[in-house]
């Protein structure tokens, strides 16, 4: 049995224009382990932060940075996945569930 008043993880995935944390956000995804919100892909037109540094300044902790992989020769201008992916987390206190008997 788990406590209804416990810490949960929120995850923010930012795709940046380059491998630098101060470059612009070009894509993002959010996940809320508290259950308080249910964000989905494409649920907003504006990124949650302008840069990765802005997320750090707002209290998000960087837990994984993008691996730097050079393009294959001849593929420098091809479209592919967003490669500058950064994972951030916040640990937040989940509010007690008042509808469930203790």
C-alpha positions as a LaTeX table, in Angstrom:
\begin{tabular}{lrrr}
\hline
Residue & $x$ (\AA) & $y$ (\AA) & $z$ (\AA) \\
\hline
Unk1 & 0.00 & 0.00 & 0.00 \\
Unk2 & 1.35 & 3.41 & $-0.90$ \\
Unk3 & 0.87 & 6.61 & 1.02 \\
Unk4 & $-1.54$ & 9.07 & $-0.57$ \\
Unk5 & 0.71 & 11.97 & 0.49 \\
Unk6 & 3.97 & 11.25 & $-1.28$ \\
Unk7 & 6.47 & 12.74 & $-3.71$ \\
Unk8 & 5.83 & 12.25 & $-7.43$ \\
Unk9 & 7.92 & 13.02 & $-10.49$ \\
Unk10 & 7.05 & 15.43 & $-13.27$ \\
Unk11 & 9.03 & 15.03 & $-16.48$ \\
Unk12 & 9.69 & 17.66 & $-19.13$ \\
Unk13 & 11.32 & 16.72 & $-22.44$ \\
Unk14 & 12.71 & 19.66 & $-24.41$ \\
Unk15 & 14.06 & 19.40 & $-27.94$ \\
Unk16 & 16.46 & 22.28 & $-28.54$ \\
Unk17 & 17.74 & 23.79 & $-31.76$ \\
Unk18 & 21.32 & 22.79 & $-30.91$ \\
Unk19 & 23.15 & 20.87 & $-28.19$ \\
Unk20 & 23.54 & 24.07 & $-26.13$ \\
Unk21 & 21.11 & 24.48 & $-23.21$ \\
Unk22 & 20.65 & 28.15 & $-24.08$ \\
Unk23 & 19.40 & 27.42 & $-27.60$ \\
Unk24 & 15.69 & 27.80 & $-28.49$ \\
Unk25 & 13.12 & 25.08 & $-27.72$ \\
Unk26 & 11.73 & 23.60 & $-30.95$ \\
Unk27 & 9.69 & 20.74 & $-29.50$ \\
Unk28 & 8.52 & 19.53 & $-26.10$ \\
Unk29 & 6.53 & 16.96 & $-24.14$ \\
Unk30 & 5.33 & 16.96 & $-20.54$ \\
Unk31 & 4.35 & 14.12 & $-18.20$ \\
Unk32 & 2.82 & 14.55 & $-14.74$ \\
Unk33 & 3.28 & 11.72 & $-12.26$ \\
Unk34 & 1.06 & 13.51 & $-9.73$ \\
Unk35 & $-2.01$ & 12.88 & $-11.87$ \\
Unk36 & $-3.05$ & 16.53 & $-11.41$ \\
Unk37 & $-2.76$ & 17.23 & $-15.15$ \\
Unk38 & $-2.86$ & 15.13 & $-18.31$ \\
Unk39 & $-0.74$ & 17.03 & $-20.85$ \\
Unk40 & $-0.73$ & 15.69 & $-24.41$ \\
Unk41 & 1.41 & 16.27 & $-27.46$ \\
Unk42 & 0.36 & 19.41 & $-29.29$ \\
Unk43 & $-1.74$ & 20.79 & $-26.45$ \\
Unk44 & $-0.13$ & 24.23 & $-26.75$ \\
Unk45 & 1.33 & 26.40 & $-29.48$ \\
Unk46 & 3.98 & 27.97 & $-27.26$ \\
Unk47 & 6.81 & 26.03 & $-25.61$ \\
Unk48 & 6.75 & 25.91 & $-21.81$ \\
Unk49 & 10.19 & 27.60 & $-21.79$ \\
Unk50 & 12.20 & 29.53 & $-24.37$ \\
Unk51 & 15.42 & 27.60 & $-23.60$ \\
Unk52 & 16.70 & 24.74 & $-21.48$ \\
Unk53 & 18.39 & 27.27 & $-19.19$ \\
Unk54 & 14.98 & 28.88 & $-18.53$ \\
Unk55 & 13.68 & 25.48 & $-17.34$ \\
Unk56 & 16.67 & 25.16 & $-14.99$ \\
Unk57 & 16.00 & 28.66 & $-13.63$ \\
Unk58 & 12.40 & 27.59 & $-12.89$ \\
Unk59 & 13.54 & 24.67 & $-10.74$ \\
Unk60 & 13.59 & 21.78 & $-13.24$ \\
Unk61 & 16.54 & 19.42 & $-12.75$ \\
Unk62 & 18.40 & 18.21 & $-15.83$ \\
Unk63 & 18.66 & 14.42 & $-15.72$ \\
Unk64 & 19.74 & 13.55 & $-19.26$ \\
Unk65 & 21.36 & 15.57 & $-22.02$ \\
Unk66 & 21.45 & 14.83 & $-25.71$ \\
Unk67 & 24.19 & 12.56 & $-26.98$ \\
Unk68 & 26.23 & 14.37 & $-29.62$ \\
Unk69 & 26.24 & 12.27 & $-32.76$ \\
Unk70 & 27.59 & 13.74 & $-36.02$ \\
Unk71 & 25.50 & 13.28 & $-39.18$ \\
Unk72 & 26.46 & 10.49 & $-41.52$ \\
Unk73 & 28.44 & 11.72 & $-44.52$ \\
Unk74 & 26.00 & 12.80 & $-47.21$ \\
Unk75 & 23.05 & 13.01 & $-44.78$ \\
Unk76 & 23.75 & 16.48 & $-43.38$ \\
Unk77 & 20.62 & 18.00 & $-44.91$ \\
Unk78 & 18.13 & 15.12 & $-44.53$ \\
Unk79 & 15.12 & 15.33 & $-42.23$ \\
Unk80 & 15.12 & 12.94 & $-39.28$ \\
Unk81 & 14.29 & 12.81 & $-35.56$ \\
Unk82 & 14.94 & 15.75 & $-33.24$ \\
Unk83 & 18.36 & 14.90 & $-31.90$ \\
Unk84 & 18.97 & 17.56 & $-29.24$ \\
Unk85 & 16.74 & 16.00 & $-26.57$ \\
Unk86 & 17.00 & 16.97 & $-22.90$ \\
Unk87 & 15.08 & 15.37 & $-20.01$ \\
Unk88 & 14.20 & 17.44 & $-16.95$ \\
Unk89 & 12.40 & 16.49 & $-13.75$ \\
Unk90 & 10.70 & 18.11 & $-10.80$ \\
Unk91 & 9.84 & 16.25 & $-7.64$ \\
Unk92 & 6.55 & 17.54 & $-6.25$ \\
Unk93 & 4.42 & 16.67 & $-3.27$ \\
Unk94 & 1.19 & 15.01 & $-4.35$ \\
Unk95 & $-1.87$ & 16.29 & $-2.52$ \\
Unk96 & $-3.64$ & 13.74 & $-0.34$ \\
Unk97 & $-6.64$ & 12.04 & $-1.93$ \\
Unk98 & $-9.56$ & 13.04 & 0.27 \\
Unk99 & $-11.99$ & 10.70 & $-1.50$ \\
Unk100 & $-10.18$ & 7.50 & $-0.49$ \\
Unk101 & $-10.56$ & 6.25 & 3.12 \\
Unk102 & $-7.27$ & 6.12 & 5.02 \\
\hline
\end{tabular}
